[in-house]
């Protein structure tokens, strides 16, 4: 349900010909089911947990469109080298 909503809400960010486009994919179990559903945004490596429709909408607008991390929903950050 969230995966389909993500495609729907991305709009121009999901356009194949947009150089800033967002790619999405599904992964097998990551071993952190207690925090799921999870969403990870690269290249920043920001992991969000307990993603529901409302949070998904915020992540799309605030993080993907405006470049601001939704801090209160961050589960983990990958350290850049």
Backbone as XML, in Angstrom:
<?xml version="1.0"?>
<chain id="A" units="angstrom">
  <residue number="1" name="UNK">
    <atom name="N" x="0.824" y="-1.192" z="0.000"/>
    <atom name="CA" x="0.000" y="0.000" z="0.000"/>
    <atom name="C" x="0.873" y="1.263" z="0.000"/>
  </residue>
  <residue number="2" name="UNK">
    <atom name="N" x="1.877" y="1.319" z="0.893"/>
    <atom name="CA" x="2.758" y="2.487" z="0.939"/>
    <atom name="C" x="3.615" y="2.593" z="-0.319"/>
  </residue>
  <residue number="3" name="UNK">
    <atom name="N" x="4.042" y="1.449" z="-0.844"/>
    <atom name="CA" x="4.870" y="1.443" z="-2.054"/>
    <atom name="C" x="4.103" y="2.053" z="-3.220"/>
  </residue>
  <residue number="4" name="UNK">
    <atom name="N" x="2.847" y="1.692" z="-3.362"/>
    <atom name="CA" x="2.004" y="2.253" z="-4.427"/>
    <atom name="C" x="1.756" y="3.736" z="-4.175"/>
  </residue>
  <residue number="5" name="UNK">
    <atom name="N" x="1.532" y="4.099" z="-2.925"/>
    <atom name="CA" x="1.303" y="5.514" z="-2.592"/>
    <atom name="C" x="2.544" y="6.345" z="-2.913"/>
  </residue>
  <residue number="6" name="UNK">
    <atom name="N" x="3.716" y="5.800" z="-2.650"/>
    <atom name="CA" x="4.959" y="6.506" z="-2.953"/>
    <atom name="C" x="5.029" y="6.834" z="-4.439"/>
  </residue>
  <residue number="7" name="UNK">
    <atom name="N" x="4.744" y="5.866" z="-5.284"/>
    <atom name="CA" x="4.769" y="6.104" z="-6.734"/>
    <atom name="C" x="3.777" y="7.187" z="-7.120"/>
  </residue>
  <residue number="8" name="UNK">
    <atom name="N" x="2.602" y="7.134" z="-6.531"/>
    <atom name="CA" x="1.545" y="8.102" z="-6.837"/>
    <atom name="C" x="1.925" y="9.514" z="-6.387"/>
  </residue>
  <residue number="9" name="UNK">
    <atom name="N" x="2.484" y="9.634" z="-5.190"/>
    <atom name="CA" x="2.782" y="10.941" z="-4.605"/>
    <atom name="C" x="4.058" y="11.588" z="-5.148"/>
  </residue>
  <residue number="10" name="UNK">
    <atom name="N" x="4.962" y="10.795" z="-5.709"/>
    <atom name="CA" x="6.215" y="11.362" z="-6.209"/>
    <atom name="C" x="6.003" y="12.349" z="-7.342"/>
  </residue>
  <residue number="11" name="UNK">
    <atom name="N" x="4.998" y="12.111" z="-8.169"/>
    <atom name="CA" x="4.732" y="13.019" z="-9.284"/>
    <atom name="C" x="5.954" y="13.178" z="-10.158"/>
  </residue>
  <residue number="12" name="UNK">
    <atom name="N" x="6.388" y="14.414" z="-10.370"/>
    <atom name="CA" x="7.529" y="14.692" z="-11.245"/>
    <atom name="C" x="8.828" y="14.085" z="-10.729"/>
  </residue>
  <residue number="13" name="UNK">
    <atom name="N" x="8.937" y="13.841" z="-9.433"/>
    <atom name="CA" x="10.149" y="13.225" z="-8.894"/>
    <atom name="C" x="10.298" y="11.772" z="-9.337"/>
  </residue>
  <residue number="14" name="UNK">
    <atom name="N" x="9.215" y="11.160" z="-9.763"/>
    <atom name="CA" x="9.274" y="9.785" z="-10.237"/>
    <atom name="C" x="9.412" y="9.671" z="-11.740"/>
  </residue>
  <residue number="15" name="UNK">
    <atom name="N" x="9.448" y="10.803" z="-12.431"/>
    <atom name="CA" x="9.545" y="10.820" z="-13.894"/>
    <atom name="C" x="10.906" y="10.294" z="-14.337"/>
  </residue>
  <residue number="16" name="UNK">
    <atom name="N" x="10.895" y="9.310" z="-15.204"/>
    <atom name="CA" x="12.117" y="8.666" z="-15.679"/>
    <atom name="C" x="13.109" y="9.663" z="-16.268"/>
  </residue>
  <residue number="17" name="UNK">
    <atom name="N" x="12.627" y="10.689" z="-16.921"/>
    <atom name="CA" x="13.500" y="11.643" z="-17.596"/>
    <atom name="C" x="13.937" y="12.811" z="-16.706"/>
  </residue>
  <residue number="18" name="UNK">
    <atom name="N" x="13.491" y="12.836" z="-15.480"/>
    <atom name="CA" x="13.894" y="13.872" z="-14.528"/>
    <atom name="C" x="15.278" y="13.503" z="-13.976"/>
  </residue>
  <residue number="19" name="UNK">
    <atom name="N" x="16.294" y="14.349" z="-14.177"/>
    <atom name="CA" x="17.627" y="14.013" z="-13.674"/>
    <atom name="C" x="17.693" y="13.918" z="-12.145"/>
  </residue>
  <residue number="20" name="UNK">
    <atom name="N" x="16.719" y="14.479" z="-11.454"/>
    <atom name="CA" x="16.658" y="14.428" z="-9.987"/>
    <atom name="C" x="15.700" y="13.340" z="-9.511"/>
  </residue>
  <residue number="21" name="UNK">
    <atom name="N" x="15.325" y="12.443" z="-10.395"/>
    <atom name="CA" x="14.261" y="11.487" z="-10.073"/>
    <atom name="C" x="14.584" y="10.596" z="-8.888"/>
  </residue>
  <residue number="22" name="UNK">
    <atom name="N" x="13.523" y="10.142" z="-8.255"/>
    <atom name="CA" x="13.611" y="9.239" z="-7.119"/>
    <atom name="C" x="13.362" y="7.828" z="-7.625"/>
  </residue>
  <residue number="23" name="UNK">
    <atom name="N" x="14.277" y="6.931" z="-7.308"/>
    <atom name="CA" x="14.100" y="5.521" z="-7.648"/>
    <atom name="C" x="13.611" y="4.820" z="-6.391"/>
  </residue>
  <residue number="24" name="UNK">
    <atom name="N" x="12.758" y="3.841" z="-6.555"/>
    <atom name="CA" x="12.229" y="3.124" z="-5.397"/>
    <atom name="C" x="12.366" y="1.635" z="-5.607"/>
  </residue>
  <residue number="25" name="UNK">
    <atom name="N" x="12.437" y="0.894" z="-4.531"/>
    <atom name="CA" x="12.564" y="-0.549" z="-4.612"/>
    <atom name="C" x="12.140" y="-1.195" z="-3.309"/>
  </residue>
  <residue number="26" name="UNK">
    <atom name="N" x="11.877" y="-2.472" z="-3.383"/>
    <atom name="CA" x="11.475" y="-3.253" z="-2.218"/>
    <atom name="C" x="12.620" y="-4.202" z="-1.885"/>
  </residue>
  <residue number="27" name="UNK">
    <atom name="N" x="12.896" y="-4.372" z="-0.598"/>
    <atom name="CA" x="13.952" y="-5.283" z="-0.175"/>
    <atom name="C" x="13.363" y="-6.404" z="0.667"/>
  </residue>
  <residue number="28" name="UNK">
    <atom name="N" x="14.097" y="-7.506" z="0.776"/>
    <atom name="CA" x="13.659" y="-8.558" z="1.702"/>
    <atom name="C" x="13.874" y="-8.084" z="3.137"/>
  </residue>
  <residue number="29" name="UNK">
    <atom name="N" x="13.596" y="-8.922" z="4.083"/>
    <atom name="CA" x="13.707" y="-8.582" z="5.506"/>
    <atom name="C" x="15.078" y="-7.999" z="5.834"/>
  </residue>
  <residue number="30" name="UNK">
    <atom name="N" x="15.071" y="-6.910" z="6.584"/>
    <atom name="CA" x="16.311" y="-6.266" z="7.019"/>
    <atom name="C" x="16.598" y="-6.542" z="8.495"/>
  </residue>
  <residue number="31" name="UNK">
    <atom name="N" x="15.751" y="-7.359" z="9.119"/>
    <atom name="CA" x="15.972" y="-7.743" z="10.504"/>
    <atom name="C" x="15.555" y="-6.715" z="11.540"/>
  </residue>
  <residue number="32" name="UNK">
    <atom name="N" x="14.807" y="-5.724" z="11.136"/>
    <atom name="CA" x="14.339" y="-4.702" z="12.079"/>
    <atom name="C" x="12.829" y="-4.510" z="11.952"/>
  </residue>
  <residue number="33" name="UNK">
    <atom name="N" x="12.125" y="-5.615" z="11.899"/>
    <atom name="CA" x="10.677" y="-5.577" z="11.688"/>
    <atom name="C" x="9.946" y="-4.755" z="12.737"/>
  </residue>
  <residue number="34" name="UNK">
    <atom name="N" x="10.478" y="-4.719" z="13.947"/>
    <atom name="CA" x="9.819" y="-3.988" z="15.022"/>
    <atom name="C" x="9.667" y="-2.508" z="14.679"/>
  </residue>
  <residue number="35" name="UNK">
    <atom name="N" x="10.518" y="-1.980" z="13.812"/>
    <atom name="CA" x="10.450" y="-0.570" z="13.442"/>
    <atom name="C" x="9.743" y="-0.309" z="12.137"/>
  </residue>
  <residue number="36" name="UNK">
    <atom name="N" x="9.276" y="-1.360" z="11.476"/>
    <atom name="CA" x="8.717" y="-1.208" z="10.130"/>
    <atom name="C" x="7.322" y="-0.636" z="10.113"/>
  </residue>
  <residue number="37" name="UNK">
    <atom name="N" x="6.923" y="-0.229" z="8.946"/>
    <atom name="CA" x="7.661" y="-0.158" z="7.688"/>
    <atom name="C" x="8.798" y="0.869" z="7.749"/>
  </residue>
  <residue number="38" name="UNK">
    <atom name="N" x="9.879" y="0.562" z="7.031"/>
    <atom name="CA" x="11.054" y="1.429" z="6.969"/>
    <atom name="C" x="11.165" y="2.070" z="5.602"/>
  </residue>
  <residue number="39" name="UNK">
    <atom name="N" x="11.824" y="3.208" z="5.555"/>
    <atom name="CA" x="12.109" y="3.885" z="4.292"/>
    <atom name="C" x="13.496" y="4.496" z="4.425"/>
  </residue>
  <residue number="40" name="UNK">
    <atom name="N" x="14.358" y="4.254" z="3.446"/>
    <atom name="CA" x="15.716" y="4.780" z="3.477"/>
    <atom name="C" x="15.910" y="5.727" z="2.305"/>
  </residue>
  <residue number="41" name="UNK">
    <atom name="N" x="16.481" y="6.888" z="2.581"/>
    <atom name="CA" x="16.723" y="7.893" z="1.545"/>
    <atom name="C" x="18.229" y="8.010" z="1.322"/>
  </residue>
  <residue number="42" name="UNK">
    <atom name="N" x="18.638" y="7.721" z="0.103"/>
    <atom name="CA" x="20.041" y="7.883" z="-0.309"/>
    <atom name="C" x="20.136" y="9.063" z="-1.248"/>
  </residue>
  <residue number="43" name="UNK">
    <atom name="N" x="21.240" y="9.762" z="-1.354"/>
    <atom name="CA" x="22.555" y="9.357" z="-0.861"/>
    <atom name="C" x="22.820" y="9.723" z="0.597"/>
  </residue>
  <residue number="44" name="UNK">
    <atom name="N" x="21.884" y="10.382" z="1.269"/>
    <atom name="CA" x="22.118" y="10.791" z="2.654"/>
    <atom name="C" x="22.209" y="9.617" z="3.620"/>
  </residue>
  <residue number="45" name="UNK">
    <atom name="N" x="21.562" y="8.498" z="3.299"/>
    <atom name="CA" x="21.568" y="7.347" z="4.186"/>
    <atom name="C" x="20.707" y="7.543" z="5.415"/>
  </residue>
  <residue number="46" name="UNK">
    <atom name="N" x="19.608" y="8.253" z="5.253"/>
    <atom name="CA" x="18.678" y="8.504" z="6.361"/>
    <atom name="C" x="17.597" y="7.427" z="6.342"/>
  </residue>
  <residue number="47" name="UNK">
    <atom name="N" x="17.467" y="6.720" z="7.455"/>
    <atom name="CA" x="16.462" y="5.670" z="7.600"/>
    <atom name="C" x="15.316" y="6.185" z="8.459"/>
  </residue>
  <residue number="48" name="UNK">
    <atom name="N" x="14.111" y="6.034" z="7.953"/>
    <atom name="CA" x="12.901" y="6.399" z="8.693"/>
    <atom name="C" x="12.201" y="5.121" z="9.150"/>
  </residue>
  <residue number="49" name="UNK">
    <atom name="N" x="11.577" y="5.169" z="10.315"/>
    <atom name="CA" x="10.864" y="3.994" z="10.819"/>
    <atom name="C" x="9.410" y="4.328" z="11.124"/>
  </residue>
  <residue number="50" name="UNK">
    <atom name="N" x="8.625" y="3.274" z="11.273"/>
    <atom name="CA" x="7.187" y="3.395" z="11.535"/>
    <atom name="C" x="6.518" y="4.309" z="10.499"/>
  </residue>
  <residue number="51" name="UNK">
    <atom name="N" x="6.857" y="4.102" z="9.241"/>
    <atom name="CA" x="6.320" y="4.951" z="8.171"/>
    <atom name="C" x="4.863" y="4.579" z="7.903"/>
  </residue>
  <residue number="52" name="UNK">
    <atom name="N" x="3.992" y="5.568" z="8.023"/>
    <atom name="CA" x="2.589" y="5.407" z="7.652"/>
    <atom name="C" x="2.305" y="6.411" z="6.534"/>
  </residue>
  <residue number="53" name="UNK">
    <atom name="N" x="1.063" y="6.502" z="6.101"/>
    <atom name="CA" x="0.731" y="7.388" z="4.979"/>
    <atom name="C" x="1.064" y="8.847" z="5.281"/>
  </residue>
  <residue number="54" name="UNK">
    <atom name="N" x="0.766" y="9.288" z="6.483"/>
    <atom name="CA" x="1.029" y="10.681" z="6.858"/>
    <atom name="C" x="2.529" y="10.985" z="6.854"/>
  </residue>
  <residue number="55" name="UNK">
    <atom name="N" x="3.313" y="10.094" z="7.454"/>
    <atom name="CA" x="4.762" y="10.302" z="7.479"/>
    <atom name="C" x="5.346" y="10.200" z="6.070"/>
  </residue>
  <residue number="56" name="UNK">
    <atom name="N" x="4.859" y="9.282" z="5.274"/>
    <atom name="CA" x="5.331" y="9.164" z="3.895"/>
    <atom name="C" x="5.134" y="10.477" z="3.152"/>
  </residue>
  <residue number="57" name="UNK">
    <atom name="N" x="3.977" y="11.082" z="3.301"/>
    <atom name="CA" x="3.707" y="12.368" z="2.649"/>
    <atom name="C" x="4.688" y="13.440" z="3.126"/>
  </residue>
  <residue number="58" name="UNK">
    <atom name="N" x="4.981" y="13.444" z="4.426"/>
    <atom name="CA" x="5.944" y="14.420" z="4.964"/>
    <atom name="C" x="7.346" y="14.179" z="4.414"/>
  </residue>
  <residue number="59" name="UNK">
    <atom name="N" x="7.759" y="12.925" z="4.340"/>
    <atom name="CA" x="9.089" y="12.601" z="3.819"/>
    <atom name="C" x="9.207" y="13.057" z="2.372"/>
  </residue>
  <residue number="60" name="UNK">
    <atom name="N" x="8.172" y="12.816" z="1.587"/>
    <atom name="CA" x="8.197" y="13.234" z="0.179"/>
    <atom name="C" x="8.315" y="14.749" z="0.083"/>
  </residue>
  <residue number="61" name="UNK">
    <atom name="N" x="7.479" y="15.457" z="0.811"/>
    <atom name="CA" x="7.484" y="16.921" z="0.715"/>
    <atom name="C" x="8.716" y="17.546" z="1.368"/>
  </residue>
  <residue number="62" name="UNK">
    <atom name="N" x="8.981" y="17.187" z="2.603"/>
    <atom name="CA" x="10.048" y="17.845" z="3.357"/>
    <atom name="C" x="11.444" y="17.368" z="2.971"/>
  </residue>
  <residue number="63" name="UNK">
    <atom name="N" x="11.636" y="16.058" z="2.886"/>
    <atom name="CA" x="12.978" y="15.549" z="2.610"/>
    <atom name="C" x="13.285" y="15.517" z="1.112"/>
  </residue>
  <residue number="64" name="UNK">
    <atom name="N" x="12.427" y="14.870" z="0.346"/>
    <atom name="CA" x="12.732" y="14.703" z="-1.076"/>
    <atom name="C" x="12.576" y="15.990" z="-1.878"/>
  </residue>
  <residue number="65" name="UNK">
    <atom name="N" x="11.559" y="16.774" z="-1.593"/>
    <atom name="CA" x="11.336" y="18.005" z="-2.365"/>
    <atom name="C" x="12.085" y="19.215" z="-1.795"/>
  </residue>
  <residue number="66" name="UNK">
    <atom name="N" x="12.138" y="19.326" z="-0.459"/>
    <atom name="CA" x="12.715" y="20.522" z="0.165"/>
    <atom name="C" x="14.102" y="20.302" z="0.766"/>
  </residue>
  <residue number="67" name="UNK">
    <atom name="N" x="14.542" y="19.047" z="0.838"/>
    <atom name="CA" x="15.878" y="18.759" z="1.347"/>
    <atom name="C" x="16.033" y="18.829" z="2.855"/>
  </residue>
  <residue number="68" name="UNK">
    <atom name="N" x="14.906" y="18.787" z="3.600"/>
    <atom name="CA" x="14.942" y="18.838" z="5.069"/>
    <atom name="C" x="14.569" y="17.478" z="5.638"/>
  </residue>
  <residue number="69" name="UNK">
    <atom name="N" x="15.447" y="16.902" z="6.428"/>
    <atom name="CA" x="15.189" y="15.610" z="7.059"/>
    <atom name="C" x="14.063" y="15.756" z="8.077"/>
  </residue>
  <residue number="70" name="UNK">
    <atom name="N" x="13.170" y="14.779" z="8.129"/>
    <atom name="CA" x="12.090" y="14.750" z="9.124"/>
    <atom name="C" x="12.696" y="14.123" z="10.387"/>
  </residue>
  <residue number="71" name="UNK">
    <atom name="N" x="13.369" y="14.947" z="11.162"/>
    <atom name="CA" x="14.220" y="14.492" z="12.270"/>
    <atom name="C" x="13.523" y="13.578" z="13.274"/>
  </residue>
  <residue number="72" name="UNK">
    <atom name="N" x="12.295" y="13.892" z="13.641"/>
    <atom name="CA" x="11.624" y="13.111" z="14.687"/>
    <atom name="C" x="11.291" y="11.690" z="14.263"/>
  </residue>
  <residue number="73" name="UNK">
    <atom name="N" x="11.425" y="11.372" z="12.985"/>
    <atom name="CA" x="11.112" y="10.034" z="12.494"/>
    <atom name="C" x="12.358" y="9.258" z="12.070"/>
  </residue>
  <residue number="74" name="UNK">
    <atom name="N" x="13.550" y="9.822" z="12.298"/>
    <atom name="CA" x="14.790" y="9.158" z="11.879"/>
    <atom name="C" x="15.095" y="7.991" z="12.809"/>
  </residue>
  <residue number="75" name="UNK">
    <atom name="N" x="15.367" y="6.849" z="12.198"/>
    <atom name="CA" x="15.695" y="5.615" z="12.912"/>
    <atom name="C" x="17.210" y="5.415" z="12.951"/>
  </residue>
  <residue number="76" name="UNK">
    <atom name="N" x="17.872" y="5.775" z="11.859"/>
    <atom name="CA" x="19.310" y="5.526" z="11.736"/>
    <atom name="C" x="19.873" y="6.409" z="10.630"/>
  </residue>
  <residue number="77" name="UNK">
    <atom name="N" x="21.135" y="6.760" z="10.759"/>
    <atom name="CA" x="21.848" y="7.489" z="9.698"/>
    <atom name="C" x="23.132" y="6.740" z="9.388"/>
  </residue>
  <residue number="78" name="UNK">
    <atom name="N" x="23.381" y="6.533" z="8.113"/>
    <atom name="CA" x="24.647" y="5.935" z="7.703"/>
    <atom name="C" x="25.699" y="7.028" z="7.688"/>
  </residue>
  <residue number="79" name="UNK">
    <atom name="N" x="26.838" y="6.728" z="8.212"/>
    <atom name="CA" x="27.926" y="7.702" z="8.252"/>
    <atom name="C" x="28.622" y="7.753" z="6.903"/>
  </residue>
  <residue number="80" name="UNK">
    <atom name="N" x="28.828" y="8.951" z="6.384"/>
    <atom name="CA" x="29.545" y="9.125" z="5.119"/>
    <atom name="C" x="31.038" y="9.021" z="5.381"/>
  </residue>
  <residue number="81" name="UNK">
    <atom name="N" x="31.734" y="8.454" z="4.422"/>
    <atom name="CA" x="33.191" y="8.329" z="4.556"/>
    <atom name="C" x="33.881" y="9.399" z="3.773"/>
  </residue>
</chain>
